[in-house]
């Protein structure tokens, strides 16, 4: 039996979030501030969001009965992740459930082959890519582009999972054997050239059903072992023309794909044949995103409030930064499960640091929180954020 969320008086709506991870958890504060009720379909009763959202029925995102019962208590349904199957979304849509983003938009964040095809149709700069179903397909791309090349599972990959840098088709024997079987590889593998890039960038856009859009400054994302460890907002030293074209591309993608809510467009900064800085799009995400966590404290309107505004078709808030620089540093789990003493130390050492922990169990390398620090000097701001995150993760002890 789905727990009924308690509605606020005055006609304020209930927003349902499928998935009980940290993204759903971080919507709760803004939901309270906006006067709306949040309800979360959580994986367990100890999921990150279930610890802070009173209405958190337990159910799996592939369980149609659980999703239908959950959606019946909500005015609009949005997502903590992009893994709800298309066939399940189709049934909800037929039931008249309002999902934002819609099924037709979400497919481009769920399926990398569909995303590459659509972006290519739109004339958006992407790495050279191809669909591969055989070893011959893989070898042909390697010979044309030069080895190594990048292979990706079209669905289900994140934080480096489902991605392989390969020097020949032999490296993909297991994947190619699975092609054609029901599963993430049944329609082939996505192959891409290995891009020589200067750094990674991200553009975060919010878009409402009525077509209003708001965009935050382009940021630089820093990856360590395929996991984002830092975000620098705005991207330091970014060419003004590149900032403009990257922002325009993200807004155009959001409009063409009819996105509702947050869209994160992850990019590589590259140099074109004329020696100018430009971009190619790497990935899309249709939900609040790690590259936008800095905005919680560093922008007039953070991404979680903006996502709720957008999915409810409320007027969007001001995305402008509050400070010259904001640095987000992810906290990765270390060897020590007890965090509270380290949390107290970080707060005392740097009262300006904003610590956001996710209520997740500590495992080495697992994202368990992040720290935002804003300031006038980038080097100082970055050092403060990194130290706080490293102390919480047990990397440093002083």
C-alpha positions, -999 to +999 in steps of 0.1 A: +000+000+000+015+033-011+019+058+018-002+089+011+018+121+012+004+149+034-006+178+012+001+213+023-030+235+025-037+262-001-037+240-031+001+233-033+011+203-053+029+170-045+060+163-065+069+126-067+105+116-072+113+081-085+145+070-068+157+077-032+193+087-038+211+119-028+195+139-057+161+133-043+173+140-008+187+174-019+153+184-033+137+183+001+150+216+014+140+235-016+106+218-017+100+230+019+110+265+010+087+265-020+058+253+001+053+220-018+052+184-007+079+160-018+072+122-020+099+097-029+097+062-042+128+048-024+147+016-029+148+009+008+136+027+040+172+037+047+178+052+013+194+086+013+162+105+006+140+082+028+160+094+058+147+130+054+115+128+033+085+117+054+066+102+025+090+076+012+072+044+002+096+016-008+094+003-043+116-006-073+117+016-104+110-014-126+079-024-106+050-011-127+024-017-099+045+002-074+051+030-098+014+033-106+004+033-070+030+059-062+021+082-092-015+081-082-006+102-051+014+128-070+006+158-092+038+154-112+065+127-113+102+134-118+133+113-114+164+109-093+180+087-120+173+078-157+168+041-153+130+037-154+123+015-184+106+030-214+078+004-214+070+014-178+070+051-186+047+043-216+021+028-192+023+057-168+019+081-198-012+061-209-026+064-174-024+102-177+005+106-153+025+138-158+062+128-160+089+155-163+110+149-183+087+130-206+094+095-219+101+109-253+128+132-240+142+108-214+152+083-240+181+105-251+196+104-216+189+067-213+203+055-246+237+069-258+231+056-294+198+075-296+215+105-281+243+105-306+219+101-336+197+130-324+226+153-317+241+146-351+207+154-367+207+187-348+243+196-360+257+195-325+294+189-323+301+153-311+331+130-313+332+108-344+310+078-335+295+046-349+273+017-339+291-016-338+275-051-338+306-071-350+343-073-345+347-061-381+327-029-372+351-023-343+382-029-363+370-006-391+365+023-367+399+018-351+416+018-385+397+050-396+401+070-364+433+055-350+436+033-319+427+033-291+390+040-294+363+043-267+335+017-265+303+023-244+273+003-235+243+023-248+224+021-216+231+018-179+266+033-177+277+060-152+309+071-134+331+052-158+309+020-157+300+006-191+330+024-207+361+008-221+392+022-239+402-005-263+431-012-286+414-039-308+381-058-311+396-086-290+392-063-260+354-064-266+349-101-271+325-104-241+305-074-251+302-084-288+291-119-277+261-102-259+251-081-289+216-092-301+206-107-268+180-089-246+199-064-225+220-032-227+238-044-259+210-059-279+211-030-304+249-028-306+278-010-289+285+027-292+320+034-305+336+068-303+370+083-312+392+089-282+391+127-280+423+147-272+407+173-250+421+202-229+396+198-201+360+188-193+332+213-192+295+212-183+265+234-191+235+232-169+201+243-182+167+244-166+136+243-189+099+244-181+070+230-201+061+265-212+095+268-228+111+292-203+148+284-199+176+295-175+213+286-177+241+287-152+277+297-161+297+271-179+318+251-153+349+230-154+346+195-141+377+176-128+376+138-130+398+113-110+395+077-120+364+084-140+347+100-110+340+138-108+360+151-078+358+189-083+337+215-101+350+250-107+324+276-113+327+294-136+353+275-157+386+294-152+400+312-182+372+301-205+373+317-239+343+341-242+333+328-277+335+292-265+313+300-235+287+315-258+286+287-283+286+260-256+257+277-238+238+282-271+243+245-279+230+234-245+199+256-248+193+243-283+195+207-272+171+214-243+146+230-267+149+204-295+146+175-271+117+192-253+134+187-219+115+197-188+136+201-156+174+201-154+195+191-184+233+187-179+253+188-211+288+174-205+314+185-230+351+182-239+370+214-246+390+208-278+410+228-304+397+230-339+418+229-371+421+267-370+436+265-335+404+279-318+389+265-286+356+247-292+336+218-278+322+184-285+294+170-264+302+139-244+271+130-223+236+142-214+218+139-181+181+149-175+180+154-138+200+175-112+236+167-118+269+166-099+282+195-121+255+217-106+259+209-069+280+241-066+248+261-073+232+251-040+253+277-022+270+296-051+240+308-072+209+329-064+188+298-074+203+264-070+197+235-093+174+216-070+150+245-064+151+252-102+143+216-111+112+217-089+102+251-103+107+237-138+087+205-134+058+224-119+060+251-146+066+278-121+086+309-132+123+300-131+146+316-106+178+337-111+208+314-119+234+341-115+264+333-092+266+349-058+305+351-057+334+353-081+342+316-076+325+286-061+343+253-059+325+220-053+346+191-040+331+157-038+336+137-006+346+101-013+344+074+014+375+063+031+384+037+057+365+053+086+327+049+089+323+075+116+320+109+100+305+132+127+338+141+144+354+150+111+322+170+102+326+190+134+362+196+127+356+209+092+328+233+104+351+247+131+381+250+108+363+268+080+329+283+089+325+294+053+325+258+040+291+244+032+291+206+039+264+184+023+265+148+034+241+123+019+233+099+047+249+071+029+271+043+043+308+048+039+326+027+013+361+035-001+356+056-032+318+060-028+304+095-032+290+103+003+288+141+001+302+173-012+316+206+000+309+240-015+332+270-009+328+304-024+353+332-025+371+360-044+403+340-050+401+308-070+433+292-056+423+298-020+386+287-027+398+255-043+423+247-016+396+252+011+371+230-006+396+203-013+409+202+022+375+200+037+365+171+014+398+153+020+394+156+057+359+142+056+372+113+034+402+106+057+428+116+031+442+142+054+441+143+092+451+179+100 
